[in-house]
Amino acid sequence: MRAIIETGGSQIPVETDFRCRIPKIDAEPGKEIDFDRVLFISKDDKPVIGTPYIQGASVKAEVVSHGKSKKVTVLKFKRRLKYRKKTGHRQQYTEILVKEISS
């Protein structure tokens, strides 16, 4: 089964027994979490599309770890003005393992 969930302002495609990184959530590693904002489920090649969410559908997952992604460098520059500003950003994420998709 496949599904698309919404968390942290982004839509993430997931499958059962699948590891993925989502924007950071407050949960300890090893804890089981439940996503109820399910936008799409594909079961036996029969898609179910929510308006905007599917009533009664949920995705159960286990928190594996927390971390930071690679650094993104931001450079601001204005020519002939001796203006240069370099900053970086590392986005925090939570890695989850999808256990079950139910509709």
C-alpha positions in Angstrom: 0.0 0.0 0.0 1.0 3.6 -0.7 -0.2 6.8 0.8 0.5 10.5 0.8 0.5 12.2 4.3 0.8 15.8 5.2 3.1 16.9 8.0 5.1 20.0 8.8 3.5 21.8 5.8 4.7 19.3 3.2 3.2 16.3 1.5 5.3 13.1 1.8 4.7 9.9 -0.1 5.1 6.7 2.1 4.8 3.0 1.8 4.7 0.2 4.4 8.1 -0.8 5.8 9.6 2.4 4.4 12.0 4.9 6.0 11.7 8.5 5.2 12.7 11.9 6.6 10.1 14.4 7.6 10.3 17.9 9.1 11.2 17.7 12.8 8.5 16.7 15.2 8.6 16.5 19.0 8.8 12.7 19.7 11.4 10.5 21.3 13.2 7.8 19.3 11.3 4.5 19.6 7.9 6.2 20.1 5.1 5.3 17.8 3.2 8.2 16.2 0.0 8.3 14.2 -0.6 10.6 11.1 -4.3 11.3 10.5 -3.8 13.8 7.7 -3.9 11.3 4.8 -4.4 12.8 1.4 -4.2 9.7 -0.8 -4.2 5.9 -0.5 -3.5 3.4 -3.3 -4.7 -0.1 -2.3 -4.7 -2.9 -4.9 -4.4 -0.3 -7.7 -7.6 1.4 -6.6 -6.8 5.0 -5.6 -8.7 6.8 -2.9 -8.4 10.6 -3.0 -9.4 12.7 0.0 -11.2 16.1 -0.1 -8.7 17.3 1.3 -8.2 14.4 3.8 -9.6 10.8 3.9 -11.9 10.3 6.8 -10.8 7.5 9.1 -7.5 6.9 7.4 -4.3 6.8 9.4 -0.6 6.0 9.0 1.2 4.5 12.0 5.0 5.0 12.1 7.9 4.6 14.6 10.4 7.4 15.2 13.9 6.1 14.4 16.1 9.2 15.0 16.5 12.9 14.7 19.2 14.8 12.8 20.2 17.7 10.6 20.5 17.7 6.9 23.4 19.0 4.8 24.2 22.7 5.1 22.7 25.0 2.6 24.9 28.1 1.9 23.2 31.4 1.3 25.3 34.2 -0.3 24.2 37.8 -0.6 26.3 39.9 -2.9 26.0 43.4 -4.4 28.5 44.3 -7.0 30.7 47.4 -6.6 29.5 48.1 -3.1 31.8 45.8 -1.1 28.8 44.0 0.3 29.1 40.3 0.8 27.1 38.2 3.4 27.5 34.5 3.7 25.2 32.4 6.0 24.3 28.8 6.2 21.4 26.7 7.4 20.9 23.1 8.4 17.3 21.9 8.5 16.3 19.5 11.3 14.5 16.3 10.4 13.0 13.3 12.0 13.5 9.9 10.4 10.5 7.5 10.7 9.7 3.9 9.8 6.2 3.4 8.5 4.6 0.4 10.1 1.0 0.4 8.9 -1.4 2.2 6.5 -5.0 1.8 7.3 -8.1 3.3 5.6 
